[in-house]
Amino acid sequence: MKTVTENLMHRKNSIANLNNTPTKKVNILMVDDHPENLLALEAVLISPNYHLVSANSGKEALKCMLKQDFAVILLDVQMPGLNGFETAKLIKAREKTRHIPIIFITAISQDMEHVHQGYSVGAIDYIFKPFHPATLKQKIEQFVKIIQNHEATIIQSDKERSVELNDVNERLNRATLNLRRTEALAKVIGETIIDTIVTFDEQGFILSVNPAVKSMFGYNAEEMIGKHIVMLFLKMNGDNEKHSSFSIFFSIKQAVGKVIESVALRKDESHFPADIQIGETTVEEQQIFVCTIRDVTGRKQIEEVKKQKLTNMEHVVKERTLELLQANEKLQKEIEERNKIADHLYVSQERFRKIFESSPSLMAIFSIEDGTIIDVNTSWVNFTGYSYDELGNEKIDLQYFVDESNGNLIDFQKIIRNKKISYKAKNGEIRAGLLSTEMIDIHPEPCTLIVLTDITERVHLEKEMYRLDRLNLIGEMAAGIAHEIRNPMTTVHGFLQVTRNERDNLPMEIVDLMLEELNRANSIITEFLNLAKNKVSVKMKQNLNTIIEAISPLIQAEALRSSKHIILDLGKCPDIFIDQKEIRQLILNIALNGLDAMSTGGKLTIKTYVAEQSVILEIKDQGVGISPDVLEKIGTPFFTTKDSGTGLGLAICYSVAERHHADIDIATGDEGTTFSIRFNSNHAV
């Protein structure tokens, strides 16, 4: 009764809310090509309940109707462009606006022909100028009132119907939900419970079973329906003798409301201990029994284990007493071992102190929490020039330690292994060293152990060795140049001697041969100069793909001469600082070498892409690859596998790459060779 009353009150409140819906302003559209007429209409119709919208033409009126809805349209007939009749046709042709009342206001002829034309295009009234203001205002008010009443009636009807439908649906949903919930709970309980639930009539014939009977007894549900309940039991009440079917059924009916022990019988004739509980009910004047069967094998086993434990308790106590005595003896030995470890730790600390003090490497310990130096060894004092008093309890100056690979300051809170750094001594000297750090705890403050091996002298020695190696390389290159240039010069010298003796005009083929040999010598010298490290590169920020596209016709022409193909795979790359002439020479040298390495029909791929903030240029051929003995000599001046090569092409490529701070990687195999040139896109000139 309370629920019904609440629902009725809810419906009344909903209807009251509908009736109290506040009215909103009504939009009225006035269309006239004369502004003074619009002002006159606005003066007549101005009201706080109206929102007057003016339009100077039929086209502007149509635009206004796309933006908002109107209750009434006052439309002038005589307008330039779209006249009133044409505008009215377009309004009535649109589904959304066809029901808006249109009132024509015109000063043209009052002939019935014009009036009929106005009504034919959908107008509901036709007013002639000059109009009576009060009459027009009353007509507008009546049209507005009709539209407002119609809209209110529709809204109220829809909302009342919606309220009723919501109430009905809510009650129906609640009833359906309760029914489904009950059915689902009953089904889930029956399917998920591990106990077997059997219902049977007063004669003992089974009416239904739950799915647990399959796992517990081995029967399917269909096999059980209609069979007698006694088929599931071997005996009752824990007797050792097997009961008859009658006595079992009698015991079952007498156990209503109780839990009794029994021995259940499976389909395969095996048996297990079980607890059964019987419930009784009446359905349509028929007595129904519900039997819950629970397998208690685990419980019986636990009980047996408990009995066995109780039996062996005295023996266990004796064993535990003996174990405690042995543990006490072991504890005494551990105490002795700990004392030995403490003594060993003291010795280790002394050993560490001696190593720390006598180590030729610079060693220091500083606190991670406050960054202060706790201790330094003698080598640290000797190499840096700072005394113990100057370093003690002072914060370590991180700006004095710089990573040589990237110029960043060293973070001593990270574990470092043999990182090459530069550090600054007290006198301002910048020295080189190999830095290693390790995290240690001192009482129990977290600290960092710094081990710095000074390699300043070794670095100076390496630089001197590098200088000597360069001098040696220059000597070898000079010998190679002399050998390479001597051959064409010998040819020219021989022909000049022959000419001197014969004093006849030289044949043109001999002159051409001498010029060719001189050009060869000049080419060797030019390429040698390209190897110079101090050569000035004119670098400008430009795109690598533009250079490749410019020289691709030249490479394509060379490929077509030997029936080979060029494939360009140019990805989007940022502009980088490069010398256009040198990069052209590098691409041509590697590309022409790739074409020479391939047989007829081979494909040479030139690819560009961006990876890890670097612009990558790849030139891949389909040749037979480069043998290991040749690969290790690649880039050596005057080393070549060609009959007519100078051996300076790849050496020039490596020199160009070095001037551009680029790296050249070579991957070779049976399927071809790939040259990868990596340009750093962030590198400035």
TORLOVEX-267449 format. One record per residue (C-alpha): residue in three letters; x, y, z. Coordinates in steps of 0.2 Angstrom, whole numbers, plus 2048, in hexadecimal, padded with zeros to 3 digits. Each point is the difference from the previous one (the first is absolute). Layout:
BEGIN
ALAXYZ...
END
This chain:
BEGIN
MET800800800LYS80E80C804THR8097FC7EFVAL7EF8047F7THR7FE810809GLU8128067FDASN7FE7FC7EDLEU7EF80A7FFMET80980F809HIS80E7FE7F4ARG7F58017F1LYS7F680F807ASN81180A804SER8057FC7EEILE7F08077F8ALA80180F80CASN8128037FALEU7FA7FF7EEASN7F280D803ASN80D80C808THR80C8007F1PRO8058127FDTHR7FC8087EFLYS80E8057F6LYS80180F7F3VAL7F97FD7EFASN80A8037F1ILE7F780B7F2LEU8098037EFMET7FD8107F7VAL8058017EEASP8008107F6ASP80D8087F4HIS7FB812808PRO808803811GLU7F380D804ASN7F27F27FELEU80A7F580CLEU80180E80DALA7ED8027FELEU7FD7EE803GLU80C7FF80EALA7F780F808VAL7EF7F87FFLEU8067EF806ILE80D80480DSER7FC7F5810PRO80A7F880EASN7F87EF7FATYR8068027EEHIS8127FE7F8LEU7FF80B7F0VAL80C7FB7F2SER80280B7F1ALA8057FB7EEASN80380B7F1SER7FD7F37F2GLY7F97EF7FDLYS8117F8800GLU805808811ALA7EF7F9807LEU8047EF7FALYS811801809CYS7F8806810MET7F47F1800LEU80F7F47FFLYS806807810GLN7F080180BASP7EE7FB800PHE7F280D7FEALA7EE801805VAL7F980C7F3ILE8088087F0LEU7FB8117FALEU8058007EEASP80080E7F3VAL7FB7FB7EEGLN80A80E7F6MET8127FC803PRO80F8007F4GLY8087EF7FDLEU7F57F3808ASN7EE808801GLY7F47FC80EPHE7F77F27F6GLU8117F77FCTHR806801812ALA7F07F9806LYS8017F17F4LEU8127FC806ILE7FA801813LYS7F17F57FDALA80B7F47F6ARG80B7FD80FGLU7F97F280CLYS80680A810THR7F88107FBARG7F17FC7F6HIS7F480280FILE805812804PRO7F280C7FDILE80480D7F3ILE7F78117FFPHE80380A7F0ILE801813803THR8018097EFALA7FC8117F8ILE7FD7F97EESER7F07FE7F7GLN7F27F980BASP7F97F57F1MET7F97EF805GLU80D7F97F4HIS80F80580CVAL7F67FB80FHIS7FC7EF7F9GLN8137FE7FBGLY805804812TYR7F47F3808SER8057F37F2VAL813801806GLY7FA7FD812ALA7FC810808ILE7F280180EASP7FD8127FETYR80280F7F4ILE802812807PHE80080F7F6LYS80A810804PRO7FD80B808PHE7FB7F480EHIS7F7803810PRO80D7FD80EALA7F47FA80DTHR7F87F47F4LEU8117F97FBLYS8067FF812GLN7F07F6805LYS8027F47F1ILE8127FD805GLU7FB7FD812GLN7F27F37FBPHE80C7F77F5VAL80E80080DLYS7F37FA80DILE7FA7F27F5ILE8127FA7FDGLN804801813ASN7F07F6805HIS8047F37F3GLU8127FE805ALA7FB7FF812THR7F37F37FDILE80C7F57F6ILE80E80280EGLN7F47FD80ESER7F87F17F7ASP8117F87FCLYS806803812GLU7F17F9808ARG8017F17F5SER8137FE803VAL7FC801813GLU7F37F27FFLEU80C7F57F5ASN80E80380CASP7F67FB80FVAL7FA7F07F7ASN8117FC7FAGLU808803811ARG7F37F4808LEU8037F37F2ASN813801801ARG8007FE813ALA7F57F17FFTHR80A7F87F1LEU810804809ASN7FA7F8810LEU7FA7F07F6ARG8117FF7F7ARG80A80380FTHR7F67F2809GLU8027F47F2ALA8138047FDLEU8047FE812ALA7F77F0801LYS8097FA7F0VAL811806806ILE7FE7F8811GLY7FA7F07F8GLU80F7FF7F4THR80E80780BILE7FD7F7810ILE80B7F1802ASP7F37F680ATHR7F47F57F7ILE7EE805802VAL7F27F37FCTHR7EE802801PHE7F47F1802ASP7EE7FC803GLU7F97F780FGLN8037EF7F8GLY8128047FEPHE8018037EDILE80C80D7FALEU7F88107F8SER80F80B7FDVAL813801803ASN80D80E7FEPRO80F7FF7F5ALA80B7FB80FVAL7FA7EE7FFLYS80B7FD7F1SER810804809MET7FB7F8810PHE7F77F07FBGLY8057FF7EDTYR7ED8007FBASN7F980B7F3ALA7F0809805GLU7F57F77F3GLU8067EF808MET7FA805811ILE7EE8077FCGLY7F37F3806LYS80D7F5809HIS7FE7FC813ILE80A80B80CVAL8087F0808MET80B7FD7F1LEU80B80D806PHE8047F9812LEU8097F0806LYS7FC802813MET7FA80D80DASN805806811GLY8127F97FFASP7FB7EE802ASN80D7F47FAGLU7F27F47F9LYS7F88047EFHIS7EE805802SER7F17FB7F6SER7F880C7F4PHE7F080180BSER80A80480FILE80B80D7F7PHE7F08097F9PHE7F87FF812SER810808807ILE80080E7F3LYS7EE805803GLN803800813ALA80F80C7FEVAL7F580F7FBGLY80880F807LYS80F7F7806VAL8127FD7FAILE8057ED7FFGLU80F7F77FBSER7FF7F37F2VAL80A7F67F3ALA7FC8067EELEU8017F47F1ARG8078067F0LYS7FB7FA7EEASP8117F67FFGLU7FC7F7811SER80C80A80AHIS7FA80880FPHE80580F80BPRO7FA808811ALA7F380D7FFASP7F580B80AILE7EE8017FBGLN7F380D805ILE7ED7FE7FCGLY7F380E7FEGLU7EE7FE7FDTHR7F280B7F8THR7F07FE7F7VAL7FD8067EEGLU7EE7FF7FAGLU7FB7F480EGLN80E7F47FBGLN80E7FD80EILE8118037F9PHE8117FC808VAL81080A7FDCYS8107F6803THR811809801ILE80F7F47FFARG811806805ASP8107F67FCVAL80A800811THR80F7F67FAGLY80C80F803ARG7F8802812LYS8027EE804GLN8128007FAILE80480F80BGLU7F87F780FGLU80B7F17FCVAL80F80C7FFLYS7FB808810LYS7FF7EF809GLN8117FB7F9LYS807811806LEU7F97FD811THR8077EF801ASN8118067FAMET80081080BGLU80B7F980EHIS80D7FA7F3VAL7FF8117F7VAL803809811LYS8107F6803GLU8068037EFARG7FD813802THR809800811LEU80F7F77F7GLU7FF80D7F2LEU80080F80CLEU8107F9809GLN8087FE7EFALA7FB8117FBASN807807810GLU8117F87FCLYS7FF8077EELEU7FC812807GLN80F7FF80BLYS80A7FC7F0GLU7F880E7F6ILE80580C80EGLU8127FA7FFGLU7FF8027EDARG7F9812801ASN80E80580CLYS80C7F97F3ILE7F780A7F2ALA80181080BASP8137FD802HIS8027FC7EDLEU7F68107FCTYR80B80A80BVAL80F7F97F7SER7F78047EFGLN7FD812805GLU813802805ARG8047F87EFPHE7F580B7F7ARG80780F809LYS8127FB7FBILE7FA7FD7EEPHE7F7811800GLU80F809806SER80D7F87F6SER7F77FE7EFPRO80880A7F1SER7EE8047FALEU7F780F807MET7F37FA80DALA7F3809809ILE7F07FD80APHE7F280C800SER7EF801808ILE7F17FE7F4GLU7F480980CASP809811802GLY80E7FE7F2THR80E80380CILE8117F77FFILE8037F480EASP8127FA7FCVAL80D8007F2ASN8107F77FETHR8128077FESER7FF7FE7EDTRP7F180B7FFVAL80980D80AASN8107FE7F5PHE7F78017EFTHR7F380E804GLY80C80B80BTYR7F280280DSER8057FC812TYR7F67F580DASP7FA810809GLU7FA8087F0LEU7F67F07FBGLY7F97FA811ASN7ED802802GLU80080B7F0LYS7F37FD7F2ILE8077F87F1ASP80080D7F1LEU7F87F67F2GLN80580D7F3TYR8127FA802PHE7FC7EF7F9VAL7FA7FF7EDASP7FB7F17F5GLU80C8017F1SER7F37F77F5ASN7F280D801GLY80780E80BASN7F37FD80DLEU804801813ILE8027F0809ASP7F27F980BPHE8087F880FGLN7F07F8806LYS8017F37F2ILE80B7F17FEILE80E8047F3ARG80C7F47F9ASN8108077F7LYS7F980F7F9LYS80C80C7F8ILE7FF811808SER80A810802TYR802808811LYS808810806ALA80E80280DLYS80380E80CASN80C8097F5GLY7F38007F2GLU8087F27F6ILE7F37F57F6ARG8057EE803ALA7F97EF7F8GLY7FB7F180ALEU7F57F0800LEU7F280180DSER7F77F2809THR7F480280EGLU7F87F380CMET7F280380DILE8057FC812ASP7F8802811ILE80A80880FHIS7F7800811PRO7F37FE7F7GLU80180F7F5PRO7FF7FD7EDCYS8108067F8THR8097FF7F0LEU8127F97FEILE8098097F2VAL80F7F87F7LEU80980B7F3THR80F7F97F7ASP80A80F7F9ILE8047FD7EDTHR8068117FCGLU8127FA7FCARG7F97F27F6VAL7F480B7F6HIS80F80B7FCLEU80A7F17FAGLU7F17FA7F5LYS7FF8117F8GLU8137FF7FCMET7FE7EF7F9TYR7F18067F6ARG80B80E7F9LEU80E7F47FCASP7F47F47F7ARG7F980E7F6LEU8128047FBASN8037EE7FBLEU7F08007F6ILE8058107F7GLY8107F77FBGLU7F77F17FAMET7F480B7F6ALA80E80A7F9ALA8087F07FAGLY7F07FA7F9ILE7FD8117F7ALA8127FF7F9HIS7FD7EE7FAGLU7EF8057F8ILE8068107F7ARG8117F87FAASN7F77F47F5PRO7F780E7F5MET80F80B801THR80B7F17FATHR7F57FE7F1VAL8008137FCHIS813800802GLY8037F27F4PHE7F58077F2LEU809811802GLN8117F87FEVAL7FA7F77F1THR7FA8117F9ARG811808804ASN8097F37F6GLU7F57FE7F1ARG7FB8137FFASP7F17FB7F6ASN7EE805803LEU7F87F580EPRO7F17F67FBMET7F0806808GLU7FD7EF809ILE811803809VAL7FC812805ASP7EF7FA806LEU8087F280AMET80C80D808LEU7F280B804GLU7F67F2808GLU80F7FB80BLEU802812805ASN7EE801804ARG8017F080AALA80F80780AASN7F6810803SER7F07F6806ILE80B7F780DILE807810807THR7EE808800GLU7F97F1809PHE80F80080CLEU7FC812805ASN7EE7FB803LEU8067F580EALA80880F809LYS7F8802811ASN803813800LYS7F68027F0VAL7F280D802SER7EE7FA7FFVAL7F380D7FBLYS7F17F980AMET7EF8067FELYS7F07FA808GLN7F77F77F2ASN7F77F07FCLEU8097F07FCASN7F27F97F5THR8018107F5ILE8137FC7FCILE7FB7ED7FDGLU7F28057F4ALA80C80C7F7ILE80E7F37FCSER7F47F17FEPRO7FF8037ECLEU8137FE7FFILE8007F080BGLN7F17FA7F6ALA8098037EFGLU80F7F7806ALA7F57F1806LEU7F77FF7EFARG8117FE7F7SER8027F0809SER7EE7FA800LYS7FE803813HIS7F280980AILE80080E80DILE7F280180DLEU7FD81080BASP7F87FD811LEU801812807GLY7F7803811LYS7FC810808CYS810807807PRO804811809ASP80C80C7F9ILE8127FE806PHE81180A7FEILE8097F77F1ASP80C8057F2GLN7F67FD7F0LYS8107FC7F5GLU8087F480DILE7EF7F7803ARG7FE7FE7EDGLN8117F97FELEU7FD7F480FILE7F07FA7F9LEU8077FE7EEASN80F7F6806ILE7F67F480AALA7F27FE7F3LEU80C7FD7F2ASN80A7F380AGLY7EF7F8803LEU7FC7FF7EEASP8117F97FCALA7FE7F280DMET7EF7FA7F8SER7FD7F57F1THR7F48057F2GLY7EE802806GLY805805812LYS7F780D80ALEU80980E80ATHR7F580880EILE803811807LYS7F5803810THR7FF80E80DTYR7F7800810VAL801807812ALA8047F580FGLU805806812GLN8028127FBSER80B7FC7F2VAL7FE8017EDILE8057EF7F8LEU8067FE7EEGLU8017ED7FAILE8077FB7EFLYS7FD7ED7FEASP8067F57F1GLN7FC7EE7FBGLY8127FB7FDVAL8097F1807GLY806809810ILE811805806SER80C7F3807PRO807802811ASP8128047FBVAL7FA80D7F4LEU7F380780DGLU80E80480DLYS80980A7F3ILE7F180A7FAGLY804813800THR8137FE800PRO80880C7F3PHE8067F87F0PHE7F87EF804THR7F47FB7F2THR7F97F07F8LYS7FE8087EFASP80C7FF7F2SER7FE8127FCGLY7FC807811THR80B80C80AGLY7FB7F9811LEU7FB812806GLY7ED7FF7FELEU7FB7F9810ALA80E808809ILE7F88117FACYS7EF7FA807TYR8077FD811SER809811800VAL7EF8087FBALA7F77F780DGLU80D80580DARG7FE8137FCHIS7ED7FE801HIS8027F7811ALA7F77F17F8ASP8027ED803ILE8027F37F2ASP7FA7EE803ILE8027F27F4ALA7F57F0800THR8057F37F3GLY7FA7EF7FCASP7FC7F47F1GLU7F180B7FCGLY8098107FETHR80980E80ATHR7F780F809PHE80A810803SER7F780A80EILE805812803ARG7F9807811PHE7FF814801ASN7FB808810SER7F180B7FDASN80480B80FHIS8128037FCALA8048127FBVAL80D8077F5
END
